[in-house]
Amino acid sequence: MGRGRGWEGAVLRLLRARDFVFTVTGAEDVTPHYRRLRLSDGELPAVLDGVPDPCVWIACDTATTRALACYVRKELGVPKQRMHALGYWRAD
C-alpha cells in the first residue's frame, strides 16, 4: 500500500495504491552529468499487463525519476499523459 506523506500519501492510501521497490542492478557513467541506471522491474510489468489505461506516479530523487520515467514510457508503453514523475531532491 502507498506510504507517501502529506496529501499525496492520503490519496495513495485512499486508492489502496501499491508501492513497488526497484533495485539498482547496475550503473554506467555516460558523461560527467549523465548516469544510466539498470533496475529490477519490481513486478511492475506483471501488474500493468492487461490494464487498459494504467496511471503511474513516480517520486524519488531527480536522476532516478528520469530513469524510471523513461523505462515506464519506452519499455512498458505507458503514455506520457498517464504518468506523473516528480524528482524531489538531487542525489549526491
DSSP file (Angstrom, degrees, kcal/mol; ACC not computed):
  #  RESIDUE AA STRUCTURE BP1 BP2  ACC     N-H-->O    O-->H-N    N-H-->O    O-->H-N    TCO  KAPPA ALPHA  PHI   PSI    X-CA   Y-CA   Z-CA
    1    1 A M              0   0    0      0, 0.0    17,-0.3     0, 0.0    12,-0.1   0.000 360.0 360.0 360.0 148.0    0.0    0.0    0.0
    2    2 A G        -     0   0    0     15,-2.6    14,-0.1    10,-0.4    16,-0.1  -0.261 360.0-172.7 -58.3 137.6    1.2    3.5   -0.7
    3    3 A R        +     0   0    0      9,-0.1     6,-0.1     2,-0.0    -1,-0.1   0.026  32.0 138.0-122.4  26.3    3.2    5.1    2.1
    4    4 A G        -     0   0    0      5,-0.2     2,-0.2     4,-0.2     9,-0.1  -0.155  46.2-125.0 -67.9 168.1    3.6    8.6    0.9
    5    5 A R    >>  +     0   0    0      4,-0.1     4,-1.3     5,-0.0     3,-0.5  -0.697  65.3  14.4-110.8 166.0    3.3   11.6    3.2
    6    6 A G  H 3> S-     0   0    0     -2,-0.2     4,-1.8     1,-0.2     5,-0.1  -0.265 121.7 -30.1  70.7-158.0    1.1   14.6    3.1
    7    7 A W  H 3> S+     0   0    0      1,-0.2     4,-2.2     2,-0.2    -1,-0.2   0.837 138.9  58.2 -65.9 -31.4   -1.9   14.9    0.8
    8    8 A E  H <> S+     0   0    0     -3,-0.5     4,-2.5     1,-0.2    -1,-0.2   0.926 106.6  48.2 -62.7 -43.4   -0.2   12.6   -1.8
    9    9 A G  H  X S+     0   0    0     -4,-1.3     4,-2.6     1,-0.2    -1,-0.2   0.878 109.1  53.5 -63.6 -38.1    0.1    9.9    0.8
   10   10 A A  H  X S+     0   0    0     -4,-1.8     4,-2.4     2,-0.2    -1,-0.2   0.913 110.0  47.5 -63.2 -42.1   -3.5   10.3    1.8
   11   11 A V  H  X S+     0   0    0     -4,-2.2     4,-2.3     2,-0.2    -2,-0.2   0.926 111.7  50.3 -64.5 -44.3   -4.6    9.9   -1.8
   12   12 A L  H  <>S+     0   0    0     -4,-2.5     5,-2.7     1,-0.2   -10,-0.4   0.911 112.4  46.7 -61.4 -42.3   -2.4    6.8   -2.2
   13   13 A R  H ><5S+     0   0    0     -4,-2.6     3,-1.0     3,-0.2    -1,-0.2   0.910 111.3  52.0 -65.9 -40.7   -3.9    5.2    0.9
   14   14 A L  H 3<5S+     0   0    0     -4,-2.4    -2,-0.2     1,-0.3    -1,-0.2   0.891 113.7  43.4 -61.6 -40.0   -7.4    6.1   -0.2
   15   15 A L  T 3<5S-     0   0    0     -4,-2.3    -1,-0.3    -5,-0.1    -2,-0.2   0.423 109.1-124.7 -85.7   1.7   -6.9    4.4   -3.6
   16   16 A R  T < 5 -     0   0    0     -3,-1.0    -3,-0.2    -4,-0.3    -4,-0.1   0.886  43.9-175.7  54.3  41.7   -5.1    1.5   -2.0
   17   17 A A      < -     0   0    0     -5,-2.7   -15,-2.6    -6,-0.2     2,-0.3  -0.371  17.3-130.3 -69.6 146.1   -2.1    2.1   -4.2
   18   18 A R        -     0   0    0    -17,-0.3     2,-0.4    -2,-0.1   -16,-0.1  -0.722   9.0-134.8 -97.0 147.4    0.8   -0.3   -4.1
   19   19 A D        -     0   0    0     -2,-0.3     2,-0.4   -18,-0.1   -17,-0.0  -0.818  16.8-154.7 -94.5 141.6    4.4    0.7   -3.7
   20   20 A F        -     0   0    0     -2,-0.4     2,-0.6     2,-0.0    23,-0.1  -0.971   6.3-143.9-117.8 133.4    6.9   -1.1   -6.0
   21   21 A V        -     0   0    0     -2,-0.4     2,-0.4    21,-0.2    21,-0.1  -0.863  13.6-166.1-100.5 121.1   10.6   -1.5   -5.0
   22   22 A F        -     0   0    0     -2,-0.6     2,-0.5    19,-0.1    19,-0.1  -0.875   7.5-150.7-103.5 137.4   13.1   -1.2   -7.8
   23   23 A T        -     0   0    0     -2,-0.4    17,-2.3     2,-0.0     2,-0.6  -0.924  17.6-124.7-109.8 130.6   16.7   -2.3   -7.2
   24   24 A V  E     +A   39   0A   0     -2,-0.5    15,-0.3    15,-0.2     3,-0.1  -0.630  30.6 176.7 -72.8 118.8   19.6   -0.7   -9.0
   25   25 A T  E     -     0   0A   0     13,-3.3     2,-0.3    -2,-0.6    14,-0.2   0.528  63.3  -3.0-102.2  -9.4   21.4   -3.6  -10.6
   26   26 A G  E     -A   38   0A   0     12,-1.3    12,-2.9     2,-0.0     2,-0.3  -0.943  55.6-156.4-174.2 155.8   24.0   -1.6  -12.5
   27   27 A A  E     -A   37   0A   0     -2,-0.3     2,-0.4    10,-0.2    10,-0.2  -0.998   5.6-171.3-143.3 143.9   25.1    2.0  -13.2
   28   28 A E  E     -A   36   0A   0      8,-2.3     8,-3.0    -2,-0.3     2,-0.9  -0.988  21.8-136.1-138.6 124.8   27.2    3.4  -16.0
   29   29 A D  E     +A   35   0A   0     -2,-0.4     6,-0.2     6,-0.2    -2,-0.0  -0.727  26.1 174.4 -81.0 109.1   28.6    7.0  -16.2
   30   30 A V  E    S-     0   0A   0      4,-1.9    -1,-0.2    -2,-0.9     5,-0.2   0.900  70.4  -8.3 -82.7 -45.5   27.8    8.1  -19.8
   31   31 A T  E >  S-A   34   0A   0      3,-1.7     3,-1.2     0, 0.0    -1,-0.3  -0.849  85.6 -90.3-137.6 174.6   29.0   11.6  -19.3
   32   32 A P  T 3  S+     0   0    0      0, 0.0     3,-0.1     0, 0.0    -3,-0.0   0.756 129.5  34.1 -61.0 -21.1   30.1   13.6  -16.3
   33   33 A H  T 3  S+     0   0    0      1,-0.1     2,-0.4    -4,-0.0    -4,-0.0   0.243 111.3  68.1-117.5  12.8   26.5   14.7  -15.8
   34   34 A Y  E <   -A   31   0A   0     -3,-1.2    -4,-1.9     2,-0.0    -3,-1.7  -0.977  52.9-177.7-139.2 124.0   24.6   11.7  -17.0
   35   35 A R  E     -A   29   0A   0     -2,-0.4     2,-0.5    -6,-0.2    -6,-0.2  -0.981  17.1-145.8-121.9 127.8   24.4    8.3  -15.4
   36   36 A R  E     -A   28   0A   0     -8,-3.0    -8,-2.3    -2,-0.5     2,-0.4  -0.818  18.6-158.6 -93.0 126.3   22.5    5.3  -16.9
   37   37 A L  E     -A   27   0A   0     -2,-0.5     2,-0.5   -10,-0.2   -10,-0.2  -0.826  10.2-151.9-106.3 144.0   20.9    3.0  -14.3
   38   38 A R  E     -A   26   0A   0    -12,-2.9   -13,-3.3    -2,-0.4   -12,-1.3  -0.969  24.9-172.5-110.7 130.2   19.8   -0.6  -14.7
   39   39 A L  E     -A   24   0A   0     -2,-0.5   -15,-0.2   -15,-0.3     2,-0.1  -0.875  27.8-114.9-125.3 151.2   16.9   -1.5  -12.5
   40   40 A S        -     0   0    0    -17,-2.3   -15,-0.0    -2,-0.3    -1,-0.0  -0.436  36.7-117.6 -70.7 161.4   15.0   -4.6  -11.5
   41   41 A D    >   -     0   0    0     -2,-0.1     3,-2.0   -19,-0.1    -1,-0.1   0.627  25.0-142.9 -83.6 -11.3   11.4   -4.4  -12.7
   42   42 A G  T 3   -     0   0    0      1,-0.3   -21,-0.2     2,-0.1   -20,-0.1   0.740  59.7 -74.2  59.2  23.5    9.8   -4.5   -9.2
   43   43 A E  T 3> S+     0   0    0    -23,-0.1     4,-1.3     1,-0.1    -1,-0.3   0.511 103.3 126.8  67.4   6.8    7.0   -6.7  -10.5
   44   44 A L  H <>  +     0   0    0     -3,-2.0     4,-2.3     1,-0.2     3,-0.3   0.909  64.3  55.2 -64.0 -44.0    5.5   -3.6  -12.2
   45   45 A P  H  > S+     0   0    0      0, 0.0     4,-1.4     0, 0.0    -1,-0.2   0.892 107.1  51.4 -57.9 -38.0    5.2   -5.1  -15.8
   46   46 A A  H  4 S+     0   0    0      1,-0.2    -2,-0.2     2,-0.2    -3,-0.0   0.869 111.0  48.0 -65.5 -35.9    3.2   -8.0  -14.4
   47   47 A V  H  < S+     0   0    0     -4,-1.3    -1,-0.2    -3,-0.3    -3,-0.1   0.879 113.5  46.7 -72.1 -37.8    0.8   -5.7  -12.7
   48   48 A L  H >< S+     0   0    0     -4,-2.3     3,-2.1     2,-0.1     2,-0.2   0.678  84.1 112.1 -79.3 -17.2    0.4   -3.4  -15.8
   49   49 A D  T 3< S+     0   0    0     -4,-1.4    27,-0.0     1,-0.3    -3,-0.0  -0.389  91.6   5.4 -60.8 120.6   -0.2   -6.4  -18.2
   50   50 A G  T 3  S+     0   0    0      1,-0.3    -1,-0.3    -2,-0.2    -2,-0.1   0.368  91.7 131.1  87.8  -5.3   -3.7   -6.2  -19.4
   51   51 A V    <   -     0   0    0     -3,-2.1    -1,-0.3     1,-0.2    -3,-0.0  -0.726  49.1-151.1 -81.0 121.6   -4.6   -2.9  -17.7
   52   52 A P  S    S+     0   0    0      0, 0.0    -1,-0.2     0, 0.0    -2,-0.1   0.894  83.2  12.2 -65.1 -42.6   -6.3   -0.8  -20.4
   53   53 A D  S    S-     0   0    0     25,-0.0    25,-0.0     2,-0.0     2,-0.0  -0.609  80.3-172.3-135.8  73.4   -5.3    2.7  -19.1
   54   54 A P        -     0   0    0      0, 0.0     2,-0.4     0, 0.0    -6,-0.0  -0.348   9.3-153.1 -70.0 149.3   -2.6    2.4  -16.4
   55   55 A C        -     0   0    0     23,-0.1     2,-0.4     2,-0.0    28,-0.2  -0.975  10.2-164.7-117.6 136.7   -1.6    5.5  -14.5
   56   56 A V  E     -b   83   0B   0     26,-2.2    28,-2.8    -2,-0.4     2,-0.5  -0.979   7.3-167.3-126.5 134.6    1.9    5.6  -13.0
   57   57 A W  E     -b   84   0B   0     -2,-0.4     2,-0.5    26,-0.2    28,-0.2  -0.986   8.1-173.1-121.5 122.5    3.2    8.0  -10.3
   58   58 A I  E     +b   85   0B   0     26,-3.0    28,-2.9    -2,-0.5     2,-0.3  -0.964   9.2 167.7-118.7 129.3    7.0    8.2   -9.7
   59   59 A A  E     +b   86   0B   0     -2,-0.5     2,-0.2    26,-0.2    28,-0.2  -0.928  28.7  94.9-144.4 117.3    8.5   10.2   -6.9
   60   60 A C  E    S-b   87   0B   0     26,-1.3    28,-2.5    -2,-0.3    29,-0.5  -0.849  78.0 -22.8-169.1-156.8   12.1   10.0   -5.8
   61   61 A D  E  >  -b   89   0B   0     -2,-0.2     4,-2.6    26,-0.2    29,-0.2  -0.320  68.3-109.1 -68.5 158.2   15.5   11.7   -6.4
   62   62 A T  H  > S+     0   0    0     27,-3.3     4,-2.1     1,-0.2     5,-0.2   0.877 113.5  47.1 -59.3 -47.0   15.7   13.6   -9.7
   63   63 A A  H  > S+     0   0    0     26,-0.2     4,-1.9     1,-0.2    -1,-0.2   0.911 115.2  45.7 -64.9 -42.4   18.1   11.4  -11.6
   64   64 A T  H  > S+     0   0    0      1,-0.2     4,-2.9     2,-0.2     5,-0.3   0.881 108.7  57.3 -67.9 -37.3   16.2    8.2  -10.7
   65   65 A T  H  X S+     0   0    0     -4,-2.6     4,-2.7     1,-0.2     5,-0.2   0.926 107.1  48.6 -58.1 -45.1   12.9    9.8  -11.5
   66   66 A R  H  X S+     0   0    0     -4,-2.1     4,-2.2     2,-0.2    -1,-0.2   0.926 112.5  47.9 -61.1 -45.0   14.2   10.5  -15.1
   67   67 A A  H  X S+     0   0    0     -4,-1.9     4,-2.1     1,-0.2    -2,-0.2   0.918 114.4  45.3 -63.9 -44.0   15.4    6.9  -15.5
   68   68 A L  H  X S+     0   0    0     -4,-2.9     4,-2.8     2,-0.2     5,-0.2   0.900 111.6  52.4 -67.5 -40.1   12.2    5.4  -14.2
   69   69 A A  H  X S+     0   0    0     -4,-2.7     4,-2.3    -5,-0.3     5,-0.2   0.914 110.3  48.6 -62.5 -41.9   10.0    7.7  -16.3
   70   70 A C  H  X S+     0   0    0     -4,-2.2     4,-2.9    -5,-0.2     5,-0.5   0.918 112.4  48.8 -62.5 -43.9   12.0    6.7  -19.4
   71   71 A Y  H  X>S+     0   0    0     -4,-2.1     4,-1.9     1,-0.2     5,-1.4   0.922 111.7  48.6 -61.3 -46.1   11.6    3.0  -18.5
   72   72 A V  H  <5S+     0   0    0     -4,-2.8     6,-2.1     3,-0.2     4,-0.2   0.896 117.9  41.1 -64.3 -40.8    7.9    3.3  -17.9
   73   73 A R  H  <5S+     0   0    0     -4,-2.3     4,-0.5     4,-0.2    -2,-0.2   0.957 126.5  29.5 -71.5 -51.2    7.3    5.2  -21.2
   74   74 A K  H  <5S+     0   0    0     -4,-2.9    -3,-0.2    -5,-0.2    -2,-0.2   0.914 130.2  30.6 -81.5 -44.1    9.6    3.2  -23.5
   75   75 A E  T  <5S+     0   0    0     -4,-1.9    -3,-0.2    -5,-0.5    -2,-0.1   0.861 130.2  32.9 -86.6 -37.3    9.7   -0.3  -22.1
   76   76 A L  S   <S-     0   0    0     -5,-1.4    -3,-0.2    -4,-0.2    -2,-0.1   0.607  98.3-131.0 -96.7 -13.0    6.2   -0.6  -20.5
   77   77 A G        +     0   0    0     -4,-0.5    -4,-0.2    -6,-0.3    -3,-0.1   0.750  45.9 159.2  73.1  24.8    4.5    1.6  -23.1
   78   78 A V        -     0   0    0     -6,-2.1    -1,-0.2     1,-0.1    -2,-0.1  -0.718  44.6-116.6 -81.2 124.8    2.6    3.9  -20.6
   79   79 A P    >   -     0   0    0      0, 0.0     3,-1.9     0, 0.0    -1,-0.1  -0.256  17.6-119.7 -60.9 147.4    1.7    7.1  -22.4
   80   80 A K  G >  S+     0   0    0      1,-0.3     3,-1.4     2,-0.2    -2,-0.0   0.831 113.7  60.1 -56.8 -34.1    3.3   10.3  -21.1
   81   81 A Q  G 3  S+     0   0    0      1,-0.3    -1,-0.3     3,-0.0    -3,-0.0   0.670 102.6  52.8 -69.5 -15.9   -0.2   11.7  -20.3
   82   82 A R  G <  S+     0   0    0     -3,-1.9   -26,-2.2   -27,-0.1     2,-0.4   0.178 101.8  73.6-104.2  15.8   -0.9    8.7  -18.0
   83   83 A M  E <   -b   56   0B   0     -3,-1.4     2,-0.5   -28,-0.2   -26,-0.2  -0.987  54.9-166.9-134.4 140.0    2.3    9.2  -15.9
   84   84 A H  E     -b   57   0B   0    -28,-2.8   -26,-3.0    -2,-0.4     2,-0.5  -0.986  12.5-178.0-124.8 119.7    3.4   11.8  -13.3
   85   85 A A  E     +b   58   0B   0     -2,-0.5     2,-0.4   -28,-0.2   -26,-0.2  -0.975   1.5 179.1-122.4 128.3    7.0   11.9  -12.4
   86   86 A L  E     -b   59   0B   0    -28,-2.9   -26,-1.3    -2,-0.5     2,-0.7  -0.976  18.3-152.9-134.9 119.9    8.4   14.2   -9.8
   87   87 A G  E     -b   60   0B   0     -2,-0.4   -26,-0.2   -28,-0.2   -25,-0.1  -0.827  11.3-175.1 -90.1 116.2   12.0   14.5   -8.6
   88   88 A Y  E     +     0   0B   0    -28,-2.5     2,-0.3    -2,-0.7   -27,-0.2   0.793  63.3   0.2 -83.5 -29.5   12.0   15.7   -5.0
   89   89 A W  E    S-b   61   0B   0    -29,-0.5   -27,-3.3     0, 0.0     2,-0.5  -0.947  70.8-105.2-152.3 168.3   15.8   16.1   -4.5
   90   90 A R        -     0   0    0     -2,-0.3     2,-0.2   -29,-0.2   -29,-0.1  -0.899  33.9-133.9-102.2 126.5   19.1   15.7   -6.2
   91   91 A A              0   0    0     -2,-0.5   -28,-0.0     1,-0.1     0, 0.0  -0.518 360.0 360.0 -76.2 145.6   21.2   12.7   -5.1
   92   92 A D              0   0    0     -2,-0.2    -1,-0.1     0, 0.0    -2,-0.0   0.462 360.0 360.0 -81.7 360.0   24.9   13.4   -4.4
